Structures are given as structure tokens and as C-alpha cells.
Amino acid sequence: MIPLLEHPTLADIHQARERLKPHIKRTPILRAEKIEKAVGCQLYLKPETLQITGAFKIRGALNKALSLPQEAIANGLIATSSGNHAQGIAYAARMLGVKATIVVPVTTPRIKIENTQTLGAEVILFDGDTAARWKRVCEIAEENHYTAVHGFEDPLVMAGQGTLGCEILEDLEGVDTVIVPLGGGGLISGVATAIKETNPSVRVIGAEPALTPKYYQSRIHGERTSLPLKDTIADGVRISVPGQNPFPIIEKYVDEIVLVEDEHIVAGMRALAKDAKLIAEPAASIGLGALLAGSVKVSPSEKVCLVLSGGNWDLCDLAEIYR
């Protein structure tokens, strides 16, 4: 079952920070001066690509796991993921000495599957959308008495992701705009809550693939809107329907949602590698893609921070893109 409708508070996010502090990296804020002329603003990067599992997802997964009593996780943790939440759950389970089982889409990049298995998790390939995979997760959890951890609906997961927003506010004085990749909505829900409840003047923008514009269309219609699932290079944010719990938070706190074509996402990946020396997967590069495409209005003196959500992608595919 999806957790009951709950919104993480700023207090929840601060508690998550204390809980996570001994276990995760506080990733730096990096100035991307070589890219600034192309995007027309002061550009800063929050590279969660440098996180322990190569993505931000460890924050939410670990916050959830550490919040549960030992008896609740004794039989193991289970989740569904396109790869990065999988690695976060696998890492948390290994740290706590319990089993992890992950149901992943058949389209998941091989490197994400291998990384998850290396962390000790059992990986089950499943051909179906997010809702179908979650249903399968719940069935397996009930059969084996596992604890299921949803990648973006769970308020404790959202609170863990929100710790990233606190770090941006503390480490980048005078930040004007934060651009966040928008998939299921757990990351931007936590980050936007942390930012808007601390400094409401900071603009928060969600960047979504043009091929899966579920939150963009939902905002137009004023309700959660399901769309056909289309292929996009940004597999980490390929979702067909907005999250039940993130949607109202996003409507409340996210100032703007922009759509980004795959060609601009690829341009973002190339720029990050060439000029920032960072390997970022497509989903992580979407914010830079939005700026390069001119989808976000910025000014030369504006301090814009991009959340680079992860760097786990097949190296052969990266080589093709860079070539």
C-alpha cells in the first residue's frame, strides 16, 4: 500500500539531517563558470553524483530504514526502482544487516542492476509501469513479511531527500533559483519543502522530460493526470503518473515546471562532462538542458543551482553520447 497522505515538515527534514549525518556525504556546491556564458547566469552545481551510491536516493532510503524499529525490518526491505532508489535501499539493508529485494523495470541500465547486486540485493526484473511494479512489490512483501519502501510516496523518504535543500541554502549564500529533476516527485517535494519553509523568496523549478510531462499536464488540469509512458533518454525520471503524496506539495511550493526535450538533456550531459568534469546521467542533466534550451528565464547576476541527481549510467552509452 502507498503510505497515507502525509507531508514532510521542516522539522522532519532537520531530524533526517541528524539521522543521516554519520552515514552520507555532504556533497559540495561547485561553480560552473565555463558553462555560464551559454546559460546567462551564475551557475552552481549540487553534484549528488558524488554521493556514496552515486545518487541522492541514499538520503531518503537510509532515512526511512533508520527510522524503523529493528523488528520491522528483520525479514528484509523491498522496493521498486529504475536503479538509484534500488541502490539506496540495498546500501541501507547491507548497513543494517538485513536482506534487500528490488523489483526493477526490464529497461533498467545494466550498470544500475550490477551496482545493486554488488551491494548484496536480490534483483527481480519486471515488465510493467510503476504502478504495476509497486503492486508486485506489495505482493512479495506480504508473502515474505518484508517492509516495502516507496521511492517517492513515503514522507520519511521525502524528508531524507529534503536534506539536500538545507545544504544548498547553507552552502550557497544568496541563491536565487534551484532547478530540480522531476520524476516521481519525492526529491523535489523534500527539497522544495526545505527551501520554501526556510526562505520562500528562493525560486524552485522542476525540470521534466517533454516525453513524460505528467506533472506539467497535471498542473494545467488541476489534478493528477496519467499519461502514456513514452521512452525518454532520462530513464530515472520516466514516470507516467504524478505521485499521490508529492503532487500537493509540488503544487504548493514549486514555482514553475518546465519541459525539456531529449536533445537538450544530451547537450546538458555533454556540457557537464566537458566543462564541469562531471559524469551525470540523463535525469541529472535535465536542469542544465532546460537552461541551455532557454526554457528558464534567468539574468546574468542570478545565482542558479542545479541538483545533479545521479551519475549511474552505462559507460558504453555515455561514450556514445560524448562521441
Secondary structure, DSSP 8 states (H G I E B T S, - for coil): ----S----HHHHHHHHHHHTTTS-----EE-HHHHHHHTSEEEEEEGGGSTTSBTHHHHHHHHHHHS-HHHHTT-EEEE-SSHHHHHHHHHHHHHT--EEEEEETT--HHHHHHHHHTT-EEEEE-S-HHHHHHHHHHHHHHHT-EE--SSS-HHHHHHHHHHHHHHHHHSTT--EEEEE-SSSHHHHHHHHHHHTT-TTSEEEEEEETT--HHHHHHHHTS---------S-GGG--SS--TTHHHHHHHH--EEEEE-HHHHHHHHHHHHHHS-----GGGGHHHHHHHTT-S---TT-EEEEEE-B----HHHHHHHH-
